[in-house]
Amino acid sequence: MLLAGALALAPVRGMCQVPAAGLQPYRDSIPGTLVTFELVPLPAGPGVEPIWVGRTEVTWDMYDVFTLRLDVALRDRRGGADATARPSRPYGAPDYGFGHQGYPVISVTRAAAEAFCAWLSAKTGNSYRLPTEAEWLHAAQLGVGTAPLSGERLDSLAWHGDNAGGKTHPVASKQADDAGLHDLLGNAAEWVVTAADELVTRGGSYLTPRARIDSRPRAQQDETWNERDPQIPQSRWWLSDGPFVGFRIVREAQSAR
């Protein structure tokens, strides 16, 4: 499954196992499955505490466990009681046929991304959430700097409107940035939590023109992201016209103390 061939990192399953001397990269897993995911540490910055950040965007491998109840015994998946609110059936194929295993999850609302984080936290015992906008910008500054990117450097890091072929691509198929993160720019745009609680993504996506791919792209959800959704009220889980929207998780250093 996901990351099966990745470089072995310090495994941290329980909060007490985090080295006291400082944050270390680690791999976590979803209990009852073979799905694993990696996080890398970022130091504190102006107004930002030390955190771990997902090495990649959240993948369908991870999200399918949540959506399809793959963490629940097969005999209990149909009709069994489940205290966890799970996504409803999407309108159309949420992956748009771009690719599934190893690809970033897309077409999800911010509410769905937050519900996934709450579920993942309960499953793993580690407290995961969406990054704040300040944390995302801090990660971008450490990873790619503040100056506009261009040339081979840009193309080595990001799937954008000029090289993606109009679709997402498997996570980590581009180089990691200086912070050790993949696809912070391009591929799927990423939900962040703003001070004003706006519905905002950062980083641009596979649709963003090459000339605009850097840490600046900021998009606020509007009605076009759910234009085809026939439900009234519209789905709280899926964006019928948001195949460019995904997310990344973070974990606070304080949650490991």
N, C-alpha and C positions, 0 to 999 in steps of 0.2 A: 504494500500500500504506500501511502505518501511518505516520501523521504526515506524509503527503505535503504537506499544506497548512499545516504548522506553521511558526511563526516560525523563520527561519534562525538557528542558533546556531553558535558557533565550532566547526568540525569538528576533532575530534581522533581520528585513526586510530592513530597511533603514540605511544608513551609519551613520546618526546622532544619532541613538539610541544606539550606542556602549558606554558603561560606560566610562566616562572620566578617572576614576581612574585606568583603566587597561583593558586588554582583558579578556573576559569571553567566556565560551563555548556558542554556539548558534546553533539553528536549522534554516535553510533556506528552501525555497520551490520553486518549479517551478510554476510560475503563470499559472492558467488555468488547473492545474492537482492536484492530491492528493499526488504527490511525494514530499517527504521531505528528507533532508540530514543534517548531523551534522558536525560541525567543532569544534576543540579544540585548545586552544592557546598554543603556545610554546614561551618561553622566548628567548631573544637574546643570541647568542653565538659568538665564534670567527668568524668574517667575515659574520655573519648572523644576520639580523634584526628580531625583534619579528614578528611572523606570526601566522595565523590560519592554521591548517592542517585538511584535511578530516579525520573524525574518522575512516572511512573505505575506501576501494578502491571504485571507482565509480562503480555503479551497472548497470545491464541491465535496471532496473526500470528507472533510470535517462537517460541512453543513448538511450533507445527506444523512448523517447519523442523527442529527437533530430533527430534520424534516421527516424522514422515513421511519423514525423510531427504531433505528438499528441498535440502539443501546437497550432495547426492551426484548425479552425473550420472545421467540417467534410465536409461541402459543398465545402470548398476551397482546400481540400487536393489533389484532382485530377485535374490537369490542371491549378490550380490557380497559380498566380504569387507569388513567394517567393524570397525575396532578399537574403535569407540565403543559402549558399552552404551546401547541405546535402550529407551524404554518399550515394554512389551508391549501387546497389544490390550486396551483397557479393558473392564470389565464394564459394558455399557450405554453410553449416550452421555455422555461426561464433561462436556459443556457443558450437559446437561439441556434442550437446546432454548432456552436463554435468549437465545442470540446468539453469534456466533463472531468474525468479523472486527472488530477494534477492541475486543473485550470482554476482561476479565481472564481469564486461564487459571484454572481451578478444578478441584477434585477431585484434586489432586496431593499425594502424600506429601512429607514434608520430604526424604526421601532422593532423590526424583525432582527436587525443586527444586534440591538441591545438585548432582546430576548435571548438570542443565541449566546451572548456573553454571560447572561445570568445563568442559563442552563449549563454552559461549559464550566462556570465557576462552581456550581453545585456538584457536577460530575467529578471534577479533578481535585477539589479542595483548595484551589488557587483562585484568587480574585481577579478575574479578567473583565475588561470593559473596553469601550471605544476610546481612542485618544481625544484629548481636547485639541482645539485648533492650535493652541500655543505649543502643546507637545508635538504635534505633527510638524509644525514649522521648525521647532528645535531639531527634530530628527532630520528634516530636510537640510537645515543649515550645516549640521554635522556631516551629512552624507554627500550632498552635492554642492554646498555653498550657496551664496546668494546671487552670484553673477549668472546671467543667462548662459546656458550650455549650448554648444554647437559642435558640428563636425563629428568625428569618430567617437569622441567622448559621449556625446548625447546618444548616438545610435547604439553604443555598447551598453547603455543603461536602460533605455526606454523603448517600449512599443508605442508608437505614436501614429498619427494620421498618415504619415508618409512611408511607413515601413511595416505596418501591422496587417495590411490587406483587409481592413474593415472588420477585424475580429480580435477577440482576446487570444492570448497565447499561454501555454503552461507557465506557472509561476517559476521564478528562478531560471528561466531560459535566457535571460540577460545577465550581465555581470552584476555583482553586488556593488553598492556604492561604498563610500569611505566609512560609513557607519556599520557596514555589514548587512545592509538591507537590500532586498530585491524588489524591483517594480514600485518603488515609492512614487516614481513619476511614470505616467502612462499606464498601459494595460487596463486596469479597472480604476476609475476614480474612487476615492476612499471617504467614507463618512467620517466626520469629526463632530465634536460637541463644542458649540460656540458659547461665548458668555451670554449671548442674547437668546440662546436655545433656538437658533435658526436651523433649517434643514440644509446643511452645506456639505459639499464634498471638496476635497483638495487633490492636487496632483495631476489633474487631467486624465485622459483615458486614451484608448486606441484610436479615438476619433479626433483628438486634439491635434491641430496642425503642428508640424515639427518646429516651426518658428516660435510657438507658444509653450513648448514643453520645458518647464523649469519649475521652481517652487512657487510660482505666482498663481497658476490657474486655480480659481475659486468659483464654484458654481452653486447656486441656490436652487433648490427644487421648485419647479413651477408645474402648471397643469399639463404641459406637454409630456412629462415623465409618466403620466398615467392616462394618456389620451384615449386609449382603447379599452380601458377597464370598464366592463359593463355593469359591475356591481354597484349597488347603492346601499350603504356608503361604500366607497372604494376600499379595496383590500388593504388591511393594515400590514400585510406581509410582503406583498409583491408589487413591483413597478412594472406595469404592462409595457411601458415604453422606455425603460431605463436599463438597457443591456450594458450600459457603460458604467454602472454603479456597483461597487463592491465595498469591502472594508478590511481593516487590519485591527488586530487586538493589541492591547497593552496591559501590563500588570504593574502596580505600584510597588516600589521597594518596601514601603511600610507594611504592606500586606504580608510580607514574609518574616516579620519580626514577632 
